Amino acid sequence: MIEFERSVERMPHIQQILDMYGLESLTKSRELCNKHGFDPFDIVKETQTIAFDDAAWAYTLGAAIAIKQEKFKAYEAANAIGEGLQAFTIQGSVAEQRKVGLGHGNLASRLLSEESRCFCFLAGHESFAAAEGAIKIAQNANKVRQLPLRVILNGLGKDAAYLIARINGFNYIETRFDYVTDELSVVREKLFGKGVRGEINCYGADDVMEGVAIMHKEGVDISITGNSTNPTRFQHPVAGTYKKERLLLKQPYFSVASGGGTGRTLHPDNVGAGPASYGMTDTMGRMHSDAQFAGSSSVPAHVEMMGLVGMGNNPMVGASVAIAVAIEQAFS
């Protein structure tokens, strides 16, 4: 038997899904994908090099399910990939309760839908995990879309945004927010790369008000909040405020909360809830999210501890899109 993190505990559920779709094993599932010219296992490791093996096998199963179901359009394949991720959740865990695997599939499907125009990694600070996810989405989503999907990063701190943009080859945009007139202006732009990386706009905000204004400037349709530094003073308040304002404008906005990590700011009411809640960041995420993930936006071990697989939520978004696109290209 293939060995991966908590493989013995996971296999009964995985075997049920394998049997349901007429798949002999995880190894045969990978061979099926390889036969059609792509390898989900490798795509996962390329997206986040420190991802655990269980994540790579979960995506392999999801891709094989898509092939078996003949879901060859990327937005359809994405939901099948979510089934593979859900099969790897630990029974009774936060990830299983929230159906986080299916949520990842749903998010990727929305990103690949023509109805979505702009996706934002809304981080507590500009992070490498957001960059990993953004790069993978930018490199792949528009291969199968008619209208290009724009990808942006919006985080707390202009210095952090500048560094992430410079290191990753993004387009850094420095803004200034006028607190008297509520107007946002662009002070300067600095392009650090070419190709798809250079098309990713990277913003740093001074506070929530500027962060919300940046969301409006870019017309963000979908975002995922990080759950790292400053979650209670930036990304969750930005997402919640922006959602309220978009609803008043009768404009769609799908908000994903990457909340529920361990070791975050705790609240007495949450501590007593056990696995149902993991602190104040989790609570704030529930207040604005259409889908809620569990664990860290970046750290594989934190997502693993929530009962999903060992891969940061932001890189998982990139991997979901990349593999769904690979499926469509393989059968087009």
Order of alpha helices (4+ residues) and beta strands (2+ residues): alpha-alpha-alpha-alpha-alpha-alpha-alpha-beta-alpha-beta-alpha-beta-beta-alpha-beta-alpha-beta-alpha-beta-alpha-alpha-beta-alpha-alpha
